[in-house]
Amino acid sequence: MTLASPVKYMAVNHYENFPVASILMPRRLVPAVEAIYSFARSADDIADEGDATPAQRLADLARYENQLDLIAASTVPEDPMFARLAEVVAEYRLRTDPMRDLLSAFKQDVVTHRYPDYASLLDYCRRSADPVGRLMLALYDADDARNVHESDAICTALQLINFWQDVAIDLAKGRIYIPLEDLARFNVSEAALAKGAVDAPFQALMRFEVERARALMLSGAPLAKRLPGRIGFELRMIVQGGLRILERIEHANYDVFRHRPTLGMADWVAVGWGALRM
């Protein structure tokens, strides 16, 4: 559930879009980003990949929490991945709270497959998506309160966009991220979702969700215009890419079951032009 992009910036679910390979990232930050990426990606895999039991997944994630405890206590873990992470935390004076939030969200993935309302979904996004943006701002020494607030809006919007983009993929995993209160409001049943029915109620539901994600993304967009240099341009690309996915969902008449929205080269030309105009 990711935005396929030639300019990789941040993860919103499975961490393919972490900025490890970004041509816009200063080379001095690459080792730090790689260390954070390794932690986040491997923890996400524990929660979501393979055939381990839920109990085993939770136990493995608890061990990750124990490693963060060592780092917070200024103890270098024996595990090489966490040893590298400890060096990054010390060098950039990073808080471990965002990493703990990620682990909390991954643990939730193991046991929670439905969200009763929008507030509970936002709480999940606060822990599954927002921490990555906060860590990136901290690496750039740009994590003041205003920047963090707008970064959270962008990251949560990206997470929501991926949910709406990947309704069918998540259903195959037994998960529904559309809030149950919204399903009820628009008279869309889980059975209808399972059938891939793109009828008037479903289209109205998705129109509502798309507009909500767009509004959230636009509320955070001033950060992309305010940050200077390469990080600002990269973030403008991310904002425009997310908005373009929403347009793709609309152009498919909200049929995300048979036409998973993706961005081709022409789309990225438009995204780049949009970023420049911002």
C-alpha positions as CSV (number, residue, x, y, z in Angstrom):
1,M,0.0,0.0,0.0
2,T,2.5,2.6,-1.2
3,L,2.8,5.4,-3.6
4,A,5.2,4.2,-6.4
5,S,7.5,7.1,-6.9
6,P,10.9,7.6,-8.6
7,V,11.7,10.1,-5.8
8,K,11.3,8.0,-2.6
9,Y,10.6,9.9,0.6
10,M,8.6,8.3,3.3
11,A,6.9,5.2,4.3
12,V,3.2,4.9,4.9
13,N,2.8,1.2,5.3
14,H,5.3,-1.2,4.0
15,Y,8.3,1.1,3.8
16,E,9.2,0.7,0.2
17,N,9.1,4.5,-0.1
18,F,11.5,5.4,2.6
19,P,14.0,8.0,1.3
20,V,17.0,5.7,1.2
21,A,17.4,6.0,-2.6
22,S,16.3,9.6,-3.0
23,I,18.5,11.6,-5.3
24,L,17.5,14.7,-3.4
25,M,18.7,13.5,0.0
26,P,22.0,14.9,1.3
27,R,24.5,12.0,1.2
28,R,25.5,12.7,4.8
29,L,22.0,11.6,5.9
30,V,21.9,8.3,3.9
31,P,23.4,6.1,6.7
32,A,21.0,7.5,9.3
33,V,18.0,7.0,7.1
34,E,19.1,3.5,6.2
35,A,19.4,2.6,9.9
36,I,15.9,3.9,10.6
37,Y,14.6,2.2,7.5
38,S,16.0,-1.2,8.5
39,F,14.4,-0.9,11.9
40,A,11.0,0.1,10.5
41,R,10.9,-2.3,7.6
42,S,12.0,-5.3,9.6
43,A,9.4,-4.5,12.4
44,D,6.7,-4.1,9.8
45,D,7.6,-7.5,8.2
46,I,7.4,-9.1,11.7
47,A,3.8,-7.8,11.9
48,D,2.7,-8.5,8.4
49,E,4.8,-11.1,6.6
50,G,5.3,-14.9,6.9
51,D,3.2,-17.4,8.7
52,A,4.1,-16.7,12.3
53,T,1.3,-16.9,14.9
54,P,-0.1,-13.6,16.3
55,A,1.5,-14.5,19.7
56,Q,4.9,-15.0,18.1
57,R,4.6,-11.7,16.2
58,L,3.8,-9.8,19.3
59,A,6.7,-11.5,21.2
60,D,9.1,-10.5,18.5
61,L,7.9,-6.9,18.5
62,A,8.3,-6.8,22.3
63,R,11.9,-7.8,21.8
64,Y,12.2,-4.7,19.5
65,E,10.8,-2.6,22.3
66,N,13.4,-4.0,24.6
67,Q,16.2,-3.0,22.2
68,L,14.8,0.5,22.2
69,D,14.9,0.5,26.0
70,L,18.7,-0.2,25.8
71,I,19.2,2.6,23.3
72,A,17.2,5.0,25.5
73,A,19.5,4.0,28.4
74,S,22.6,4.9,26.2
75,T,23.5,1.2,26.0
76,V,24.7,-0.1,22.7
77,P,22.7,-3.3,21.8
78,E,24.6,-6.4,20.6
79,D,22.3,-6.7,17.6
80,P,24.0,-5.0,14.6
81,M,20.9,-3.4,13.3
82,F,20.1,-1.8,16.7
83,A,23.7,-0.9,17.3
84,R,23.6,1.2,14.1
85,L,20.3,2.7,15.2
86,A,21.8,3.6,18.5
87,E,24.6,5.4,16.8
88,V,22.1,7.4,14.8
89,V,20.0,8.2,17.8
90,A,23.1,9.5,19.6
91,E,24.5,11.5,16.7
92,Y,21.3,13.3,15.8
93,R,19.9,13.3,19.4
94,L,16.7,11.6,18.2
95,R,13.9,10.7,20.5
96,T,12.9,7.0,20.5
97,D,9.2,7.9,21.0
98,P,8.4,7.9,17.3
99,M,10.0,4.4,17.0
100,R,8.0,3.2,19.9
101,D,4.9,4.6,18.2
102,L,5.7,2.6,15.1
103,L,6.0,-0.6,17.1
104,S,2.7,0.1,18.8
105,A,1.1,0.4,15.4
106,F,2.7,-2.8,14.1
107,K,1.4,-4.6,17.2
108,Q,-2.0,-3.2,16.5
109,D,-1.8,-4.6,12.9
110,V,-1.5,-8.0,14.4
111,V,-4.7,-7.9,16.4
112,T,-6.9,-5.2,14.9
113,H,-8.5,-5.6,11.4
114,R,-11.4,-3.1,11.7
115,Y,-11.8,0.5,12.8
116,P,-15.1,1.6,14.3
117,D,-14.7,5.3,13.5
118,Y,-12.5,7.9,11.9
119,A,-11.0,8.9,15.2
120,S,-9.7,5.4,15.9
121,L,-8.2,5.3,12.3
122,L,-6.5,8.6,12.9
123,D,-5.0,7.3,16.1
124,Y,-3.6,4.4,14.2
125,C,-2.2,6.7,11.5
126,R,-0.6,8.9,14.2
127,R,1.5,5.9,15.2
128,S,1.9,4.1,11.9
129,A,2.6,7.1,9.5
130,D,3.4,10.3,11.4
131,P,6.5,9.0,13.2
132,V,8.5,8.7,9.9
133,G,7.9,12.3,9.0
134,R,8.8,13.4,12.5
135,L,12.1,11.4,12.3
136,M,12.9,12.9,9.0
137,L,12.3,16.5,10.3
138,A,14.6,15.7,13.2
139,L,17.4,14.6,10.9
140,Y,17.1,17.9,9.1
141,D,16.9,19.8,12.4
142,A,13.5,21.2,11.3
143,D,11.2,19.6,13.8
144,D,9.6,22.7,15.4
145,A,5.9,22.4,16.5
146,R,4.5,24.0,13.3
147,N,6.5,21.8,11.0
148,V,5.6,18.7,13.0
149,H,1.9,19.5,12.9
150,E,1.9,19.9,9.1
151,S,4.1,16.9,8.6
152,D,1.6,14.8,10.6
153,A,-1.1,16.0,8.3
154,I,0.8,15.0,5.2
155,C,1.8,11.6,6.6
156,T,-1.6,10.7,7.7
157,A,-3.1,11.8,4.4
158,L,-0.6,9.6,2.6
159,Q,-1.6,6.7,4.8
160,L,-5.3,7.3,4.1
161,I,-4.6,7.6,0.4
162,N,-2.9,4.2,0.5
163,F,-5.9,2.7,2.3
164,W,-8.3,4.0,-0.4
165,Q,-5.9,2.9,-3.1
166,D,-5.6,-0.6,-1.7
167,V,-9.1,-1.5,-0.5
168,A,-9.0,-4.8,-2.5
169,I,-5.5,-5.7,-1.3
170,D,-6.4,-5.2,2.3
171,L,-9.6,-7.1,2.0
172,A,-7.6,-10.1,0.8
173,K,-5.7,-9.9,4.1
174,G,-8.9,-9.7,6.0
175,R,-8.5,-6.0,6.8
176,I,-10.9,-3.1,6.3
177,Y,-9.5,0.4,7.0
178,I,-12.6,2.3,5.9
179,P,-14.2,3.2,9.2
180,L,-17.2,1.1,10.0
181,E,-19.2,4.2,10.8
182,D,-18.6,5.4,7.3
183,L,-19.7,2.1,5.8
184,A,-22.9,2.3,7.8
185,R,-23.5,6.0,6.9
186,F,-23.3,5.2,3.2
187,N,-25.1,1.9,3.4
188,V,-22.1,-0.2,2.2
189,S,-21.9,-3.7,3.7
190,E,-18.7,-5.8,4.2
191,A,-20.4,-8.3,1.9
192,A,-20.6,-5.7,-0.8
193,L,-16.9,-4.9,-0.4
194,A,-16.1,-8.5,-0.6
195,K,-17.9,-8.7,-3.9
196,G,-16.2,-5.6,-5.3
197,A,-19.5,-3.9,-5.9
198,V,-18.9,-0.4,-7.3
199,D,-22.4,0.9,-7.0
200,A,-23.8,4.3,-6.1
201,P,-23.4,3.8,-2.3
202,F,-19.8,2.7,-2.7
203,Q,-19.0,5.6,-5.0
204,A,-20.5,8.0,-2.6
205,L,-18.5,6.5,0.2
206,M,-15.2,6.7,-1.7
207,R,-15.9,10.2,-2.8
208,F,-16.3,11.2,0.8
209,E,-13.0,9.5,1.8
210,V,-11.1,10.9,-1.1
211,E,-12.2,14.5,-0.3
212,R,-11.3,14.0,3.4
213,A,-7.8,12.8,2.5
214,R,-7.4,15.6,0.0
215,A,-8.4,18.2,2.6
216,L,-5.9,16.8,5.1
217,M,-3.1,16.7,2.5
218,L,-3.7,20.4,1.6
219,S,-3.7,21.4,5.2
220,G,-0.2,20.1,5.5
221,A,1.0,21.4,2.1
222,P,2.4,24.7,3.5
223,L,5.2,22.8,5.1
224,A,6.4,21.6,1.6
225,K,6.4,25.2,0.4
226,R,8.1,26.5,3.5
227,L,11.0,24.0,3.8
228,P,14.0,25.1,1.8
229,G,16.2,23.4,-0.8
230,R,16.0,19.7,-1.6
231,I,13.9,18.6,1.3
232,G,11.3,21.2,0.3
233,F,11.2,20.1,-3.3
234,E,11.0,16.4,-2.4
235,L,8.1,17.0,0.0
236,R,6.3,19.0,-2.7
237,M,6.7,16.0,-5.0
238,I,5.2,13.8,-2.3
239,V,2.2,16.1,-1.8
240,Q,1.6,16.3,-5.5
241,G,2.0,12.5,-5.9
242,G,-0.6,11.9,-3.2
243,L,-3.0,14.3,-4.8
244,R,-2.5,12.7,-8.1
245,I,-3.4,9.3,-6.7
246,L,-6.6,10.7,-5.5
247,E,-7.3,12.1,-9.0
248,R,-6.6,8.6,-10.4
249,I,-9.2,7.1,-7.9
250,E,-11.7,9.7,-9.1
251,H,-11.0,9.1,-12.8
252,A,-11.6,5.3,-12.3
253,N,-15.1,6.2,-10.9
254,Y,-13.8,4.9,-7.6
255,D,-13.4,1.3,-8.9
256,V,-10.3,0.5,-6.8
257,F,-11.1,-3.2,-7.1
258,R,-10.3,-3.6,-10.8
259,H,-8.2,-0.5,-11.4
260,R,-5.7,0.0,-8.6
261,P,-4.6,3.6,-9.1
262,T,-0.9,3.9,-9.9
263,L,1.2,6.7,-11.4
264,G,2.9,6.3,-14.8
265,M,5.6,8.5,-16.4
266,A,3.1,11.1,-17.6
267,D,1.7,11.4,-14.1
268,W,5.1,12.0,-12.7
269,V,5.7,14.7,-15.3
270,A,2.6,16.3,-14.0
271,V,3.6,15.8,-10.4
272,G,7.0,17.4,-11.1
273,W,5.4,20.4,-12.8
274,G,2.9,20.7,-9.9
275,A,5.8,20.6,-7.4
276,L,7.6,23.4,-9.3
277,R,4.5,25.5,-9.4
278,M,4.0,25.1,-5.7
